[in-house]
């Protein structure tokens, strides 16, 4: 982060420069407008600490000059006592903030940190917007997937604010969420994603709602949550079934009233967000087992879309395989023309319990290794035992593996839940939830 200090008080400027360099900032100094312009043209600093009164003009002159040619620079105005009107005028013209002299070092540091956070946030949002506008390709040769896209387009062009995507892992719920966003009026605003299963329980609330400075021990500064950052855009909450009951209540309040509080905050914050959630669980069953709030379930499932597994829409298998071949031809600089007939038959017979994600992985692995024009049966290296529904019990699904790991940990610790949780590197509450979910009894261990 580059910072320019423009002030003709040498002792003040030098001391502030030293302070900022100690914080690992790249600092430049100037005592005149002329010199400051030269530095701005050459270095394009991120932040400028600018004194209002300078030997060859005013800080307002420099501000007006810079705003037209360097709109991304943040200016923090420094003004003498009794000159607040000048500083306020600068803010109206586009300055980020102003500070009144004499200024404490800590105050300068706090304001520089705020400006830095603002720049980082702005860059992130620009990145999100750029990424959001990238086109996506959804393979929908089957009638079932065409119906999914029809529903997705219908809800995208409506004023619906809550959508629930249901389906097995790997069916492409994230792509459908992105499709909805890109075909909605919110397409030019952020599309933010949070996988609830990938974030530790104790961090989920702060990720969604943000927090105020001092809300907890490590909260050194204020942080905006995804609901705030996604304002006028879309928040996609994947694996919503992972939310704890108390957090579910806070999400419900937002969906009903459109307001929330940051962690440790007292003020209600209002945002306009399209809220898309997804799950591979049977939420109705979770409601019956008191693991998911009934009122939240009905709130998020106002417009549900079910994405069928790949084995129920076999017409999509070969188009998907060809799509991924083309994708990895470009990525790996290969010239594979397609699949042999035997390879196509094998793909169609395979059950694809990992869905689109699995077929993508198979094609990617094959494309890395292959050095010929056509992919043959042996190149695919498919596990024949997975072809038949009758033999599905011969391998573990992700859920089966999780149950086995939990049972092994409980057996190893003589059913001591706290010790087992440490072995599995999850929280005790999380393990208790899993035990209840999978109905694991001590007698089974």
Helices and strands as residue ranges (DSSP letters): E 2-6, H 10-22, E 26-30, H 33-43, E 47-51, E 53-54, E 57-58, H 59-69, E 74-79, H 84-93, E 97-100, H 105-132, H 143-156, E 162-166, H 173-182, E 191-195, G 196-198, H 201-209, E 210-211, E 223-224, H 226-229, E 234-238, G 240-242, H 245-257, E 259-260, E 269-270, E 274-279, H 283-288, H 294-300, E 304-306, G 310-312, H 315-332, E 338-339, H 341-349, H 355-369, E 374-375, H 377-380, G 384-386, G 389-394, H 398-412, H 417-424, H 428-437, G 442-444
